[in-house]
Amino acid sequence: MATTRLDIVTAERVVFSDDVDVVVAPGVEGQLGILPHHAPLMTMLLPGELRVRRGGEEFYLAISGGFLEVRPDRIIVLADAAERVEEIDVARAEEAKRRAEELLRTHPPEVDETLAEAALRRSLARLKVVERRRKRRPGVQPG
């Protein structure tokens, strides 16, 4: 099967760089599946789960938005933040979710609802990635 290079980069670091079979990303218009030889494109990404398949193994990263560019020779994800499952602090993500839900429920005047919704989406993405890991057999995260 053909592969393509995937680079996942944040302002702080290169999170992942290797050849992959498939990438599924949370685009602004819905889930976006990318196979090798995909037509070039550039799109914004929403906070969510980035799924990567490489050699029959699938793994997931939580991203908090950014951009995705498909080039003839590679896929580049420029993420605001990206976390592998082993980097996610579950207690912190659950607390962030609880705080965001509380802010959205009570609507205090000093809180920007858009920011609270974004915080909720980020925490939900982290928790979804952790939950997927729990459903799989525990093993070494590829990458």
C-alpha positions as YAML, in Angstrom:
chain: A
units: angstrom
residues:
- id: 1
  name: MET
  ca: [0.00, 0.00, 0.00]
- id: 2
  name: ALA
  ca: [1.18, 3.50, -0.79]
- id: 3
  name: THR
  ca: [2.10, 5.84, 2.05]
- id: 4
  name: THR
  ca: [2.60, 9.55, 2.44]
- id: 5
  name: ARG
  ca: [4.64, 11.61, 4.90]
- id: 6
  name: LEU
  ca: [2.70, 13.14, 7.79]
- id: 7
  name: ASP
  ca: [4.17, 15.99, 9.80]
- id: 8
  name: ILE
  ca: [2.25, 17.19, 12.86]
- id: 9
  name: VAL
  ca: [3.79, 20.39, 14.16]
- id: 10
  name: THR
  ca: [2.94, 22.90, 16.90]
- id: 11
  name: ALA
  ca: [4.71, 26.16, 17.72]
- id: 12
  name: GLU
  ca: [6.68, 24.28, 20.38]
- id: 13
  name: ARG
  ca: [7.66, 21.01, 18.73]
- id: 14
  name: VAL
  ca: [7.33, 18.38, 16.05]
- id: 15
  name: VAL
  ca: [4.75, 15.99, 17.48]
- id: 16
  name: PHE
  ca: [4.94, 13.34, 14.75]
- id: 17
  name: SER
  ca: [6.81, 12.85, 11.48]
- id: 18
  name: ASP
  ca: [6.63, 9.56, 9.59]
- id: 19
  name: ASP
  ca: [5.06, 7.80, 6.62]
- id: 20
  name: VAL
  ca: [1.40, 6.86, 7.11]
- id: 21
  name: ASP
  ca: [-1.41, 5.12, 5.23]
- id: 22
  name: VAL
  ca: [-4.42, 7.24, 6.22]
- id: 23
  name: VAL
  ca: [-5.16, 10.44, 8.15]
- id: 24
  name: VAL
  ca: [-8.64, 11.44, 9.36]
- id: 25
  name: ALA
  ca: [-8.85, 15.00, 10.66]
- id: 26
  name: PRO
  ca: [-11.59, 17.20, 12.15]
- id: 27
  name: GLY
  ca: [-12.06, 19.74, 9.37]
- id: 28
  name: VAL
  ca: [-14.36, 22.73, 9.58]
- id: 29
  name: GLU
  ca: [-16.79, 21.03, 7.19]
- id: 30
  name: GLY
  ca: [-16.65, 17.63, 8.93]
- id: 31
  name: GLN
  ca: [-14.27, 14.69, 9.13]
- id: 32
  name: LEU
  ca: [-11.69, 14.74, 6.36]
- id: 33
  name: GLY
  ca: [-10.07, 11.47, 5.24]
- id: 34
  name: ILE
  ca: [-6.77, 11.70, 3.39]
- id: 35
  name: LEU
  ca: [-5.07, 8.87, 1.54]
- id: 36
  name: PRO
  ca: [-1.77, 8.96, -0.36]
- id: 37
  name: HIS
  ca: [-2.03, 10.85, -3.68]
- id: 38
  name: HIS
  ca: [-4.90, 13.02, -2.35]
- id: 39
  name: ALA
  ca: [-5.53, 16.22, -4.27]
- id: 40
  name: PRO
  ca: [-3.71, 19.23, -2.79]
- id: 41
  name: LEU
  ca: [-5.78, 21.28, -0.36]
- id: 42
  name: MET
  ca: [-5.60, 23.51, 2.67]
- id: 43
  name: THR
  ca: [-8.25, 23.73, 5.37]
- id: 44
  name: MET
  ca: [-8.79, 24.82, 8.93]
- id: 45
  name: LEU
  ca: [-9.06, 22.21, 11.65]
- id: 46
  name: LEU
  ca: [-11.39, 22.25, 14.62]
- id: 47
  name: PRO
  ca: [-10.51, 20.91, 18.06]
- id: 48
  name: GLY
  ca: [-10.95, 17.18, 17.95]
- id: 49
  name: GLU
  ca: [-9.42, 13.82, 17.35]
- id: 50
  name: LEU
  ca: [-6.79, 13.25, 14.68]
- id: 51
  name: ARG
  ca: [-6.73, 9.59, 13.62]
- id: 52
  name: VAL
  ca: [-3.65, 8.11, 11.95]
- id: 53
  name: ARG
  ca: [-3.25, 4.64, 10.44]
- id: 54
  name: ARG
  ca: [0.22, 3.31, 9.80]
- id: 55
  name: GLY
  ca: [1.00, -0.27, 8.86]
- id: 56
  name: GLY
  ca: [-2.25, -1.70, 10.20]
- id: 57
  name: GLU
  ca: [-1.99, 0.19, 13.52]
- id: 58
  name: GLU
  ca: [-4.24, 3.11, 14.38]
- id: 59
  name: PHE
  ca: [-3.48, 5.80, 16.90]
- id: 60
  name: TYR
  ca: [-5.09, 9.05, 17.91]
- id: 61
  name: LEU
  ca: [-4.00, 12.52, 18.91]
- id: 62
  name: ALA
  ca: [-6.04, 15.31, 20.44]
- id: 63
  name: ILE
  ca: [-5.63, 18.58, 18.57]
- id: 64
  name: SER
  ca: [-7.02, 21.95, 19.51]
- id: 65
  name: GLY
  ca: [-7.45, 23.37, 16.04]
- id: 66
  name: GLY
  ca: [-5.08, 24.66, 13.41]
- id: 67
  name: PHE
  ca: [-4.53, 24.04, 9.71]
- id: 68
  name: LEU
  ca: [-4.07, 21.03, 7.48]
- id: 69
  name: GLU
  ca: [-2.25, 21.19, 4.17]
- id: 70
  name: VAL
  ca: [-2.08, 18.34, 1.68]
- id: 71
  name: ARG
  ca: [0.84, 18.59, -0.73]
- id: 72
  name: PRO
  ca: [1.81, 16.12, -3.46]
- id: 73
  name: ASP
  ca: [4.52, 14.62, -1.23]
- id: 74
  name: ARG
  ca: [3.17, 15.09, 2.31]
- id: 75
  name: ILE
  ca: [0.43, 16.07, 4.74]
- id: 76
  name: ILE
  ca: [1.22, 18.87, 7.16]
- id: 77
  name: VAL
  ca: [-0.83, 19.55, 10.27]
- id: 78
  name: LEU
  ca: [-0.04, 22.90, 11.87]
- id: 79
  name: ALA
  ca: [-1.85, 22.47, 15.17]
- id: 80
  name: ASP
  ca: [-2.45, 25.04, 17.87]
- id: 81
  name: ALA
  ca: [-1.74, 22.14, 20.26]
- id: 82
  name: ALA
  ca: [-1.45, 18.39, 19.76]
- id: 83
  name: GLU
  ca: [-1.22, 15.71, 22.40]
- id: 84
  name: ARG
  ca: [-0.52, 12.02, 22.18]
- id: 85
  name: VAL
  ca: [-2.66, 9.89, 24.46]
- id: 86
  name: GLU
  ca: [0.17, 9.32, 26.95]
- id: 87
  name: GLU
  ca: [0.62, 13.10, 27.31]
- id: 88
  name: ILE
  ca: [-2.98, 13.75, 28.33]
- id: 89
  name: ASP
  ca: [-3.65, 14.42, 32.00]
- id: 90
  name: VAL
  ca: [-7.11, 12.86, 32.38]
- id: 91
  name: ALA
  ca: [-7.92, 14.56, 35.68]
- id: 92
  name: ARG
  ca: [-6.99, 17.95, 34.24]
- id: 93
  name: ALA
  ca: [-9.07, 17.33, 31.09]
- id: 94
  name: GLU
  ca: [-12.09, 16.27, 33.17]
- id: 95
  name: GLU
  ca: [-11.75, 19.36, 35.37]
- id: 96
  name: ALA
  ca: [-11.49, 21.60, 32.30]
- id: 97
  name: LYS
  ca: [-14.64, 19.97, 30.91]
- id: 98
  name: ARG
  ca: [-16.48, 20.50, 34.19]
- id: 99
  name: ARG
  ca: [-15.44, 24.18, 34.38]
- id: 100
  name: ALA
  ca: [-16.43, 24.86, 30.76]
- id: 101
  name: GLU
  ca: [-19.81, 23.16, 31.19]
- id: 102
  name: GLU
  ca: [-20.44, 25.18, 34.36]
- id: 103
  name: LEU
  ca: [-19.59, 28.44, 32.60]
- id: 104
  name: LEU
  ca: [-21.88, 27.58, 29.70]
- id: 105
  name: ARG
  ca: [-24.67, 26.61, 32.08]
- id: 106
  name: THR
  ca: [-24.48, 29.72, 34.28]
- id: 107
  name: HIS
  ca: [-23.52, 32.32, 31.63]
- id: 108
  name: PRO
  ca: [-21.66, 34.77, 33.91]
- id: 109
  name: PRO
  ca: [-21.47, 38.17, 32.17]
- id: 110
  name: GLU
  ca: [-17.66, 38.35, 32.38]
- id: 111
  name: VAL
  ca: [-17.17, 35.08, 30.46]
- id: 112
  name: ASP
  ca: [-16.88, 34.92, 26.68]
- id: 113
  name: GLU
  ca: [-19.21, 32.08, 25.66]
- id: 114
  name: THR
  ca: [-17.18, 31.37, 22.52]
- id: 115
  name: LEU
  ca: [-14.03, 30.80, 24.59]
- id: 116
  name: ALA
  ca: [-15.92, 28.56, 27.00]
- id: 117
  name: GLU
  ca: [-17.26, 26.49, 24.09]
- id: 118
  name: ALA
  ca: [-13.74, 26.19, 22.65]
- id: 119
  name: ALA
  ca: [-12.42, 25.03, 26.03]
- id: 120
  name: LEU
  ca: [-15.19, 22.44, 26.20]
- id: 121
  name: ARG
  ca: [-14.35, 21.14, 22.70]
- id: 122
  name: ARG
  ca: [-10.65, 20.86, 23.61]
- id: 123
  name: SER
  ca: [-11.34, 18.94, 26.80]
- id: 124
  name: LEU
  ca: [-13.81, 16.63, 25.04]
- id: 125
  name: ALA
  ca: [-11.22, 15.89, 22.33]
- id: 126
  name: ARG
  ca: [-8.66, 14.93, 24.97]
- id: 127
  name: LEU
  ca: [-11.11, 12.69, 26.78]
- id: 128
  name: LYS
  ca: [-12.22, 11.02, 23.54]
- id: 129
  name: VAL
  ca: [-8.64, 10.15, 22.63]
- id: 130
  name: VAL
  ca: [-8.06, 8.69, 26.11]
- id: 131
  name: GLU
  ca: [-11.29, 6.68, 25.88]
- id: 132
  name: ARG
  ca: [-10.26, 5.21, 22.52]
- id: 133
  name: ARG
  ca: [-6.96, 4.13, 24.05]
- id: 134
  name: ARG
  ca: [-8.80, 2.40, 26.89]
- id: 135
  name: LYS
  ca: [-10.95, 0.46, 24.40]
- id: 136
  name: ARG
  ca: [-7.88, -0.79, 22.55]
- id: 137
  name: ARG
  ca: [-5.48, -3.15, 24.14]
- id: 138
  name: PRO
  ca: [-2.93, -1.21, 26.15]
- id: 139
  name: GLY
  ca: [0.29, -1.10, 24.20]
- id: 140
  name: VAL
  ca: [3.04, 1.16, 23.06]
- id: 141
  name: GLN
  ca: [1.83, 4.26, 21.25]
- id: 142
  name: PRO
  ca: [3.29, 4.30, 17.72]
- id: 143
  name: GLY
  ca: [5.39, 7.16, 16.65]
...
